[in-house]
Amino acid sequence: MLFCSIKAIREETKINYTNYIIPFIIGLVLIIGLIKKVDVFNEFLDGAWENIKVGVQILPALIGLMLCINMFKASGATEAISNFVEPLTSLLGFPKECVSLALIRPISGSGALSVFESILSQNSPDGFIGRVASVLMGSTETTFYTIAVYYGVTKVKKTRHTLLASLSADFTGFIFSALLVRLFFY
């Protein structure tokens, strides 16, 4: 009984230092700015203005990409492709429920997040399917979005091997998400 009350007192008085990280970094930036005699506020405003310009430059690519993503999802293409590749994915040990996530993840982060949420609501987050979906979300990238944004800003027209290399990395993440979950948890 005494041990429990001592532990409770320690928990109540425990300081959560993570709440102080952001204010510490901001204070550190201000102190370094004072030492180096830099007008930190004007530098902040210049950086914010540059980011607004970049946002305006990439807006047409983002609108086009969002339109394509919504058309792809609304057409039912993800379900048709999922059913088509299901024999291959079951052979590889990849759960059928995660195929739609694997298809939408390279295209859209927010679309993948909604598919991920539906997978977790229909299956246990601690089950095989939930863990594969979680590892897949953490080990893959929104490839088409990233390429569109970065190459759109830098005005690069020829992506050369970027798309093939990125999709290969995504495919590797898909396959190994199932393999590693099976290896480490089952």
C-alpha positions as CSV (number, residue, x, y, z in Angstrom):
1,M,0.0,0.0,0.0
2,L,2.8,2.4,0.9
3,F,4.6,1.5,-2.3
4,C,1.5,2.4,-4.4
5,S,1.1,5.8,-2.8
6,I,4.8,6.6,-3.3
7,K,4.5,5.6,-6.9
8,A,1.4,7.8,-7.3
9,I,3.2,10.8,-5.7
10,R,6.1,10.3,-8.1
11,E,3.7,10.2,-11.1
12,E,1.9,13.4,-10.0
13,T,5.1,15.3,-9.5
14,K,6.8,14.0,-12.7
15,I,7.7,16.8,-15.1
16,N,6.9,16.3,-18.8
17,Y,9.9,17.9,-20.5
18,T,8.4,17.4,-24.0
19,N,6.1,20.3,-23.3
20,Y,9.2,22.6,-23.2
21,I,11.0,21.5,-26.4
22,I,9.3,24.0,-28.8
23,P,9.6,27.0,-26.4
24,F,13.2,26.1,-25.8
25,I,14.0,25.9,-29.6
26,I,12.3,29.3,-30.2
27,G,14.2,30.9,-27.3
28,L,17.4,29.4,-28.6
29,V,16.8,30.9,-32.0
30,L,16.1,34.3,-30.5
31,I,19.2,34.1,-28.3
32,I,21.4,33.1,-31.3
33,G,19.8,35.9,-33.3
34,L,20.7,38.4,-30.6
35,I,24.3,37.2,-30.4
36,K,24.8,37.3,-34.1
37,K,22.9,40.6,-34.4
38,V,20.3,39.3,-36.8
39,D,16.8,40.8,-37.1
40,V,15.0,37.5,-36.4
41,F,11.5,38.9,-37.0
42,N,12.3,40.2,-40.5
43,E,14.1,37.0,-41.4
44,F,10.9,35.1,-40.3
45,L,8.8,37.4,-42.4
46,D,11.1,36.9,-45.4
47,G,10.9,33.1,-45.0
48,A,7.1,33.2,-44.7
49,W,6.8,35.3,-47.9
50,E,9.0,32.8,-49.8
51,N,6.8,29.9,-48.6
52,I,3.7,31.8,-49.8
53,K,5.3,32.1,-53.2
54,V,6.2,28.4,-53.3
55,G,2.6,27.6,-52.3
56,V,1.2,29.6,-55.1
57,Q,3.6,28.0,-57.6
58,I,2.7,24.4,-56.6
59,L,-1.1,25.1,-56.3
60,P,-2.0,24.1,-59.9
61,A,-0.1,20.8,-59.5
62,L,-1.8,20.1,-56.2
63,I,-5.3,20.8,-57.6
64,G,-4.7,18.5,-60.6
65,L,-3.3,15.8,-58.4
66,M,-6.3,16.0,-55.9
67,L,-8.7,15.9,-58.9
68,C,-7.0,12.7,-60.2
69,I,-7.0,11.1,-56.8
70,N,-10.7,11.7,-56.3
71,M,-11.6,10.5,-59.8
72,F,-9.5,7.3,-59.2
73,K,-11.2,6.6,-55.9
74,A,-14.7,7.4,-57.2
75,S,-14.4,5.3,-60.3
76,G,-14.0,2.1,-58.3
77,A,-10.6,1.4,-59.9
78,T,-9.0,0.7,-56.5
79,E,-11.5,-2.1,-55.8
80,A,-11.2,-3.5,-59.3
81,I,-7.4,-3.6,-59.1
82,S,-7.5,-5.0,-55.6
83,N,-9.6,-7.9,-56.9
84,F,-7.4,-8.4,-59.9
85,V,-4.1,-8.6,-57.9
86,E,-5.6,-10.6,-55.0
87,P,-4.2,-14.0,-56.1
88,L,-0.7,-12.6,-56.3
89,T,-0.9,-10.8,-53.0
90,S,-2.3,-13.9,-51.2
91,L,0.6,-15.9,-52.6
92,L,3.0,-13.3,-51.1
93,G,1.2,-13.4,-47.8
94,F,-0.1,-9.8,-48.1
95,P,-3.6,-9.4,-46.7
96,K,-6.3,-8.6,-49.2
97,E,-7.6,-5.8,-46.9
98,C,-4.4,-3.9,-47.3
99,V,-4.3,-4.0,-51.1
100,S,-6.4,-0.8,-51.4
101,L,-4.1,0.9,-49.0
102,A,-1.1,-0.2,-51.0
103,L,-2.7,1.2,-54.2
104,I,-3.7,4.5,-52.8
105,R,-0.6,5.2,-50.6
106,P,1.7,6.2,-53.5
107,I,-0.9,8.6,-54.8
108,S,-2.4,10.3,-51.8
109,G,-1.5,10.6,-48.2
110,S,-4.9,11.8,-47.0
111,G,-6.6,9.2,-49.1
112,A,-4.3,6.5,-47.7
113,L,-5.1,7.8,-44.2
114,S,-8.8,7.4,-44.7
115,V,-8.3,3.9,-46.1
116,F,-5.9,3.1,-43.1
117,E,-8.6,4.3,-40.7
118,S,-11.2,2.1,-42.2
119,I,-8.8,-0.9,-42.1
120,L,-8.2,-0.3,-38.4
121,S,-11.9,0.2,-37.6
122,Q,-12.8,-3.1,-39.3
123,N,-9.8,-5.1,-38.0
124,S,-7.9,-5.1,-34.8
125,P,-5.0,-2.6,-34.7
126,D,-3.0,-5.4,-32.9
127,G,-4.0,-8.1,-35.4
128,F,-2.0,-9.1,-38.4
129,I,-4.0,-6.9,-40.8
130,G,-3.8,-3.8,-38.6
131,R,-0.1,-4.2,-38.0
132,V,0.6,-4.7,-41.7
133,A,-1.4,-1.6,-42.5
134,S,0.5,0.4,-39.8
135,V,4.0,-0.7,-41.1
136,L,2.9,0.0,-44.7
137,M,1.9,3.5,-43.8
138,G,5.2,4.1,-42.0
139,S,7.5,2.6,-44.6
140,T,6.1,4.0,-47.9
141,E,5.8,7.4,-49.4
142,T,3.2,9.4,-51.3
143,T,5.4,9.0,-54.4
144,F,3.3,10.8,-57.1
145,Y,2.5,13.7,-54.8
146,T,6.1,14.1,-53.8
147,I,7.4,14.0,-57.4
148,A,4.7,16.4,-58.5
149,V,5.4,18.9,-55.8
150,Y,9.2,18.9,-55.9
151,Y,9.6,18.6,-59.6
152,G,6.8,21.2,-60.1
153,V,8.7,23.7,-57.9
154,T,12.1,23.1,-59.5
155,K,10.5,23.0,-63.0
156,V,12.1,19.7,-63.8
157,K,10.4,18.1,-66.8
158,K,12.2,14.8,-67.2
159,T,12.0,12.6,-64.0
160,R,14.3,10.0,-65.6
161,H,14.5,7.1,-63.2
162,T,12.9,8.8,-60.2
163,L,9.4,7.3,-60.7
164,L,10.6,3.7,-61.3
165,A,13.0,3.9,-58.3
166,S,10.3,5.3,-56.0
167,L,7.7,2.8,-57.0
168,S,10.2,0.0,-56.6
169,A,10.9,1.3,-53.0
170,D,7.1,1.4,-52.4
171,F,6.6,-2.1,-53.7
172,T,9.4,-3.3,-51.4
173,G,7.7,-1.6,-48.5
174,F,4.5,-3.3,-49.3
175,I,6.0,-6.8,-49.5
176,F,8.2,-6.4,-46.5
177,S,5.5,-4.9,-44.3
178,A,3.7,-8.3,-44.4
179,L,6.9,-10.3,-44.1
180,L,8.3,-8.3,-41.2
181,V,5.0,-8.3,-39.3
182,R,4.8,-12.1,-39.7
183,L,8.5,-12.4,-38.6
184,F,8.4,-10.2,-35.6
185,F,4.8,-10.7,-34.3
186,Y,3.7,-14.2,-35.4
